[in-house]
Each structure stands twice: as C-alpha cells, then as structure tokens.
Amino acid sequence: MAGQIKQMIDNIIETRSKGNETIAATTRTKLILKGVNPDKFSAKSEDDPLILDKLKQIIKEMGITIH
C-alpha cells in the first residue's frame, strides 16, 4: 500500500505539534536526524518495511500514540 510512510510521518508531526509550527519544524528536524527525511515521501511513495519499522521505533521513543 503506497503512502503509508507519508501518513505516519504526518501523524507524528501533527500529534507532537498540535498545530504549533515551531514544534512541527523541530519534529521534522528530529525525524531527519533519525534517518527519515519527511520531504522524500509523498502519498505515492512505495512503502519500505525498513522505514516503517524505523518510524514505529521513533513513535515509541517519542512516547506518542498514533491512530
């Protein structure tokens, strides 16, 4: 299923920032530092299982819940 990575990234950013653009930018930077560049993925991007696993680990580390 294409686009799952983009959806997870968007959910992480939205959950962490709650609409605050400064926190959203900081979260994007943290994702990049952890090896996931949000700008590289779109709704049409193929889902890489390794990236999905990495995002799940990042979610755990950040202590957030994604729906």
C-alpha positions in Angstrom: 0.0 0.0 0.0 1.6 3.2 -1.1 1.6 6.3 1.1 1.6 4.7 4.5 5.0 6.2 5.3 3.8 9.7 4.5 0.7 9.2 6.5 2.7 8.0 9.6 5.1 11.0 9.2 2.2 13.4 9.0 0.6 11.8 12.1 3.8 12.0 14.1 4.2 15.7 13.3 0.6 16.5 13.9 0.4 14.6 17.2 3.6 16.2 18.5 3.0 19.8 17.3 -0.8 20.1 18.0 -0.8 22.9 15.4 2.4 24.7 16.7 4.6 25.4 13.7 7.7 25.7 15.8 7.2 22.2 17.3 6.3 20.8 13.9 9.6 22.1 12.4 11.5 20.7 15.4 9.8 17.3 14.9 10.7 17.3 11.2 14.3 18.0 12.1 14.3 15.2 14.7 13.0 12.8 12.0 15.8 13.8 9.7 18.4 13.3 12.4 16.9 9.8 13.0 17.3 9.0 9.3 13.8 9.7 7.9 13.5 12.8 5.7 9.8 13.8 5.6 10.3 15.7 2.3 11.4 12.5 0.5 8.0 10.8 0.9 4.7 11.5 -0.8 1.3 9.9 -0.9 2.5 7.9 -3.9 5.8 6.7 -2.4 6.2 3.0 -2.1 6.2 1.7 1.5 9.6 0.4 2.6 9.2 -2.1 5.5 12.6 -0.8 7.0 11.3 2.8 7.0 8.0 1.7 8.5 9.9 -0.2 11.3 12.1 2.9 11.9 9.0 5.1 12.2 7.4 2.7 14.7 10.6 2.8 16.8 10.6 6.7 16.6 7.0 6.7 17.8 7.9 4.6 20.8 10.9 6.8 21.6 8.8 10.0 21.4 6.2 8.4 23.6 3.3 9.3 21.4 0.3 7.3 20.2 -0.7 7.4 16.5 -4.2 6.4 15.4 
